[in-house]
């Protein structure tokens, strides 16, 4: 159990990229199903940092095209993976200052134990604070955009099959390489593709603006066509039209600039 140190009322606006796997026989369902998280929880500070998500092992459910799908949350596993990834993003002194080595060792040992006890356990959810990374949009067609009304307000959602998402991302990677972009641009897209490719081809990939949608007004959300801008930028780049590619990408980046700036402010 974590030693809880601090609780405070706050919101980390978060977007999600989820993978739901087929559950036709119901064998993947645990005893309980996770509710959609409220738009404003209690941030808890403990041994491994801060979070506002329940550590209860449960799943999110989805019916898509007449089939049942589930997305296991594996919160503890995701917390540990996120901590180690954060540490490894700052090699040398930086990583050790931000995340002490003794904490890293303890987290790595716990993560290894989880994989030893549950070899099939893996993260089905990527999270992004304060914004949606533009590379996520490359996995979807513009027509898959849904403007969703819920008790928490208006949000945007995209859904597609995993094999289709992987094809789009593979094509985007090939286009970026052909255009001469360096590894700093290409590697994150390839990493996203590799993560998706470990799931079944008929799984469902969902991009959910989540509480990040609260950073925009209803009119802004209604006019948000980021996936269309990203797709148009890739198409223009593939055709060798660098001016149009730059204009479309700049439009998408500008739409998210203020929201993304909050990530660095926090």
C-alpha positions as CSV (number, residue, x, y, z in Angstrom):
1,X,0.0,0.0,0.0
2,X,1.1,3.5,-0.7
3,X,1.8,5.8,2.2
4,X,-0.5,8.7,1.5
5,X,1.0,12.1,2.4
6,X,-1.1,14.9,1.0
7,X,-4.6,15.3,-0.4
8,X,-5.7,18.4,-2.1
9,X,-8.7,19.4,-4.3
10,X,-7.5,20.1,-7.8
11,X,-7.9,19.1,-11.4
12,X,-5.3,17.8,-13.8
13,X,-7.0,18.2,-17.1
14,X,-6.3,15.0,-19.0
15,X,-6.9,13.5,-22.4
16,X,-6.8,9.7,-23.0
17,X,-5.9,7.3,-25.8
18,X,-7.5,4.0,-24.9
19,X,-7.5,0.5,-26.5
20,X,-10.5,-1.7,-26.0
21,X,-10.0,-5.4,-26.7
22,X,-12.8,-7.8,-27.7
23,X,-14.6,-9.5,-24.9
24,X,-17.2,-11.6,-26.7
25,X,-17.2,-14.3,-24.1
26,X,-17.1,-12.0,-21.1
27,X,-13.9,-13.7,-19.8
28,X,-12.0,-10.5,-19.4
29,X,-14.5,-8.8,-17.1
30,X,-13.7,-8.5,-13.4
31,X,-16.3,-8.1,-10.7
32,X,-16.7,-4.4,-11.2
33,X,-16.6,-1.8,-13.9
34,X,-15.0,1.6,-13.7
35,X,-17.3,4.6,-13.9
36,X,-16.2,7.5,-16.0
37,X,-14.0,9.6,-13.8
38,X,-15.5,12.9,-12.5
39,X,-14.2,16.1,-13.9
40,X,-12.4,17.1,-10.7
41,X,-11.1,14.8,-8.2
42,X,-8.7,14.7,-5.2
43,X,-5.1,14.7,-6.1
44,X,-3.2,12.4,-3.8
45,X,0.6,12.7,-3.2
46,X,2.4,9.5,-2.2
47,X,5.6,7.5,-2.6
48,X,5.5,7.6,-6.4
49,X,4.2,11.1,-7.1
50,X,0.7,12.5,-7.5
51,X,-2.4,11.1,-9.1
52,X,-6.1,11.6,-9.1
53,X,-7.2,8.2,-10.5
54,X,-8.5,5.3,-8.4
55,X,-6.1,2.5,-7.9
56,X,-8.9,0.0,-8.0
57,X,-8.4,-2.8,-10.6
58,X,-11.3,-2.5,-13.0
59,X,-12.3,-2.0,-16.7
60,X,-14.0,0.4,-18.9
61,X,-16.6,-1.1,-21.2
62,X,-17.6,-0.3,-24.8
63,X,-20.1,-1.6,-27.3
64,X,-18.9,-1.0,-30.9
65,X,-20.5,-2.3,-34.0
66,X,-22.5,-4.8,-32.0
67,X,-19.6,-6.3,-30.1
68,X,-18.5,-6.0,-26.5
69,X,-15.0,-4.5,-25.7
70,X,-13.2,-3.8,-22.5
71,X,-10.3,-1.6,-21.6
72,X,-8.5,-2.8,-18.4
73,X,-7.2,0.2,-16.4
74,X,-4.3,-1.4,-14.6
75,X,-3.8,1.8,-12.7
76,X,-0.9,0.6,-10.5
77,X,1.0,-0.7,-13.6
78,X,0.5,2.5,-15.5
79,X,1.6,4.6,-12.5
80,X,4.9,2.6,-12.3
81,X,5.5,2.7,-16.0
82,X,4.9,6.4,-16.1
83,X,7.3,7.1,-13.3
84,X,10.1,5.1,-14.9
85,X,9.4,6.7,-18.3
86,X,9.6,10.1,-16.7
87,X,12.9,9.3,-15.0
88,X,14.3,7.9,-18.3
89,X,13.3,11.1,-20.1
90,X,15.9,13.0,-18.1
91,X,19.2,11.0,-18.3
92,X,22.1,11.8,-16.0
93,X,21.7,14.1,-13.1
94,X,18.3,15.5,-14.2
95,X,16.5,12.2,-13.8
96,X,18.0,11.4,-10.5
97,X,17.1,14.8,-9.0
98,X,13.5,14.6,-10.2
99,X,13.1,10.9,-9.3
100,X,15.6,9.6,-6.7
101,X,17.3,6.3,-7.7
102,X,16.0,4.5,-4.6
103,X,12.4,5.3,-5.7
104,X,13.2,4.2,-9.2
105,X,14.7,0.9,-8.0
106,X,11.6,0.3,-5.8
107,X,9.2,1.1,-8.7
108,X,11.2,-1.1,-11.1
109,X,11.1,-4.1,-8.7
110,X,7.3,-3.7,-8.1
111,X,6.7,-3.4,-11.9
112,X,8.8,-6.6,-12.4
113,X,6.7,-8.4,-9.8
114,X,3.5,-7.4,-11.5
115,X,4.7,-8.7,-14.8
116,X,5.8,-11.9,-13.2
117,X,2.5,-12.5,-11.5
118,X,0.4,-11.3,-14.5
119,X,2.4,-11.8,-17.7
120,X,-0.4,-10.5,-19.9
121,X,-0.9,-7.3,-18.1
122,X,0.0,-4.2,-20.1
123,X,-1.1,-0.6,-20.3
124,X,-4.3,-0.1,-22.4
125,X,-4.4,3.6,-21.8
126,X,-2.1,6.6,-22.6
127,X,-2.7,9.9,-20.8
128,X,-1.7,13.4,-21.7
129,X,-2.1,16.3,-19.3
130,X,-3.5,19.6,-20.5
131,X,-3.5,18.8,-24.2
132,X,-3.9,16.1,-26.9
133,X,-0.6,15.3,-28.7
134,X,-1.0,16.0,-32.4
135,X,0.4,12.6,-33.3
136,X,-2.6,10.9,-31.7
137,X,-4.8,12.5,-34.4
138,X,-2.9,10.8,-37.1
139,X,-4.4,7.5,-36.1
140,X,-7.9,8.6,-37.1
141,X,-9.9,9.8,-40.1
142,X,-11.5,13.2,-39.8
143,X,-14.9,11.7,-40.3
144,X,-14.6,9.7,-37.1
145,X,-14.8,12.8,-35.0
146,X,-17.8,12.8,-32.6
147,X,-19.0,15.8,-30.6
148,X,-20.3,14.2,-27.4
149,X,-22.6,15.8,-24.8
150,X,-22.5,14.4,-21.3
151,X,-23.3,15.5,-17.7
152,X,-19.8,16.8,-17.6
153,X,-20.3,19.0,-20.7
154,X,-19.2,18.9,-24.3
155,X,-16.2,16.8,-25.4
156,X,-14.7,15.3,-28.5
157,X,-14.1,11.6,-29.2
158,X,-12.7,9.6,-32.0
159,X,-12.9,5.8,-32.5
160,X,-11.4,3.4,-35.0
161,X,-10.2,-0.2,-35.4
162,X,-6.6,-0.8,-34.2
163,X,-5.5,-2.2,-37.6
164,X,-6.8,1.0,-39.4
165,X,-5.0,3.2,-36.8
166,X,-1.7,1.4,-37.3
167,X,-2.0,1.7,-41.1
168,X,-2.5,5.4,-40.9
169,X,0.4,5.9,-38.4
170,X,2.7,3.7,-40.6
171,X,1.9,5.8,-43.6
172,X,2.5,9.0,-41.6
173,X,5.9,7.7,-40.5
174,X,6.9,6.9,-44.1
175,X,5.8,10.3,-45.2
176,X,7.8,12.0,-42.5
177,X,10.9,10.0,-43.3
178,X,10.5,10.7,-47.0
179,X,10.3,14.5,-46.2
180,X,13.5,14.3,-44.3
181,X,12.3,14.9,-40.7
182,X,14.7,13.8,-37.9
183,X,14.3,11.3,-35.2
184,X,12.8,13.7,-32.7
185,X,9.7,13.9,-34.9
186,X,9.6,10.4,-36.2
187,X,10.4,8.4,-33.0
188,X,7.2,9.4,-31.1
189,X,5.0,8.4,-34.0
190,X,6.9,5.0,-34.4
191,X,6.6,4.5,-30.6
192,X,2.8,5.1,-30.8
193,X,2.6,2.6,-33.6
194,X,4.6,0.0,-31.7
195,X,2.3,0.3,-28.7
196,X,-0.8,-0.2,-30.8
197,X,0.6,-3.1,-32.8
198,X,0.7,-5.3,-29.6
199,X,-3.1,-5.3,-29.5
200,X,-5.5,-7.4,-31.7
201,X,-6.3,-5.9,-35.1
202,X,-10.0,-5.8,-34.3
203,X,-9.5,-3.9,-31.1
204,X,-11.0,-0.4,-30.8
205,X,-8.8,2.7,-30.4
206,X,-10.4,5.7,-28.7
207,X,-9.2,9.2,-28.4
208,X,-11.1,11.0,-25.7
209,X,-10.5,14.7,-24.9
210,X,-11.6,13.9,-21.4
211,X,-11.4,16.9,-19.1
212,X,-9.0,18.7,-21.5
213,X,-12.3,19.7,-23.3
214,X,-13.0,22.0,-20.4
215,X,-10.2,24.3,-21.5
216,X,-12.3,25.2,-24.6
217,X,-15.7,26.7,-25.1
218,X,-18.5,24.9,-26.8
219,X,-18.1,26.9,-30.0
220,X,-14.3,26.1,-30.1
221,X,-15.0,22.4,-29.7
222,X,-17.7,22.5,-32.4
223,X,-15.1,24.1,-34.8
224,X,-12.3,21.8,-33.7
225,X,-11.1,19.9,-36.8
226,X,-7.6,19.0,-35.6
227,X,-7.7,15.5,-37.1
228,X,-8.6,17.0,-40.5
229,X,-5.8,19.5,-40.3
230,X,-3.2,16.8,-39.3
231,X,-4.5,14.5,-42.2
232,X,-4.3,17.4,-44.7
233,X,-0.8,18.2,-43.5
234,X,0.3,14.6,-44.1
235,X,-1.4,14.5,-47.5
236,X,0.3,17.7,-48.6
237,X,3.7,16.5,-47.3
238,X,3.3,13.2,-49.2
239,X,2.6,15.2,-52.3
240,X,5.7,17.3,-51.8
241,X,3.7,20.5,-51.1
242,X,5.6,21.7,-48.0
243,X,3.9,25.1,-47.9
244,X,0.4,23.7,-47.5
245,X,1.8,21.0,-45.1
246,X,3.2,23.7,-42.9
247,X,0.0,25.8,-43.0
248,X,-2.2,22.9,-42.0
249,X,0.1,21.8,-39.2
250,X,0.5,25.4,-38.0
251,X,-3.3,25.6,-37.8
252,X,-3.5,22.5,-35.7
253,X,-0.6,23.5,-33.4
254,X,-2.1,27.0,-32.9
255,X,-5.4,25.5,-31.7
256,X,-3.5,23.6,-29.0
257,X,-0.8,26.2,-28.1
258,X,-2.5,27.7,-25.1
259,X,-3.6,24.4,-23.7
260,X,-0.2,22.9,-24.1
261,X,1.4,25.9,-22.4
262,X,-0.4,25.0,-19.3
263,X,1.5,21.8,-19.1
264,X,4.8,23.7,-18.7
265,X,3.2,26.2,-16.3
266,X,2.2,23.3,-14.1
